[in-house]
Amino acid sequence: MHWAEVEKIANAVLYEGYILYPYRPSSVKNQKRFNFGVLLPPAFSAAENNTEACFMRTECLIEGGPQTKAEIKVRFLQPACAGAWMEAIERVVGPAAWRICDLADASRRESFDFPNIQGTVELAAARIEKRLYRLTVTISNETRIEAAESMDREQVLPHSCASTHTILGVEGGDFVSLLEPPDEFAGAAAACRNVGTWPILVGEQGDRSMMLSSPIILYDYAQIAPESPGDLFDGAEIDEILTLRIMTLTEEEKREMRAADDRGRQILERTESLPPEQLMKLHGVLRALRPADGGDR
């Protein structure tokens, strides 16, 4: 599976909750956002009664040998205030590729420095068995801000990583599912410690060359439904319901939706131009049937 194809799935995580129906800034739920995968500046994260962290850690297993390479790309949104509306800038760190045996000898740190936010991505590995390694990716927000104790969460969001996730690839080896590991690796899989994120296999069923480590828990080989006409950013609803709701917005609500954000404008334009046959496809698709007891019939 190519990185671009994986990023289509990752985008569903990256922009989950970015803007919610009714897609207008005046809506209260669109004034309090960015609740997934948020890494706060360490001074604010350590403040009393704050349960949000300044780092996340992915641990996963790789079957491989001396020439096996791991490739890692980190993506997140950096919230940016624009008046009463908070937009976000997409940030990317990497990809960086390293031989897994080299990471077992010495960890690697890659710094990132964007306006108002700085941090690191640390890569490390440990050899568990002859051809089994544990790969660790730690993403840390290391932004220094003064008087953090007097700031609220909305004020520190522009210095935070939101919707943070990691895309991982392997060359000359295979990832091991943490959800359904083979019996021989079950103990090693159970020993992996993931903090604020969870890695799953992505791609075609059975392919073990790529993983997505997401702050939203997903199953292996998660897919975007082919009937989906495009991003709606609200995983709590289904495409058909949201599409029909958008069609009922008043002209005044549509004007506000168009003016607030390019992504909101694109949703509206796509919905208004949706042909009837595409709308009918959203009503439901039967993909497969199998006996409830799992037996053959």
Secondary structure, 3 states (H helix, E strand, C coil): CCHHHHHHHHHHHHCCCCCCCCCCCCCHHHCCCCCCCCECCHHHHCCCCCCCCCEEEEEEEEEEEEEEEEEEEEEEEEEEEECCEEEEEEEEEEEEEEEHHHHHHCCEEEEEEECCEEEEEEEEEEEEECCEEEEEEEEEECCCCCCHHHCCHHHHHHHCEEEEEEEEEEEEEEEECCCCCCHHHHHHHHHCCCECCEEEECCCCCCCCEEEEECCCCCCCCCCCCCCCCCCCCCCCCHHHHHHHHHCCCHHHHHHHHHHCHHHHHHHHHHHCCCHHHHHHCCCCCCCCCCCCCCCC
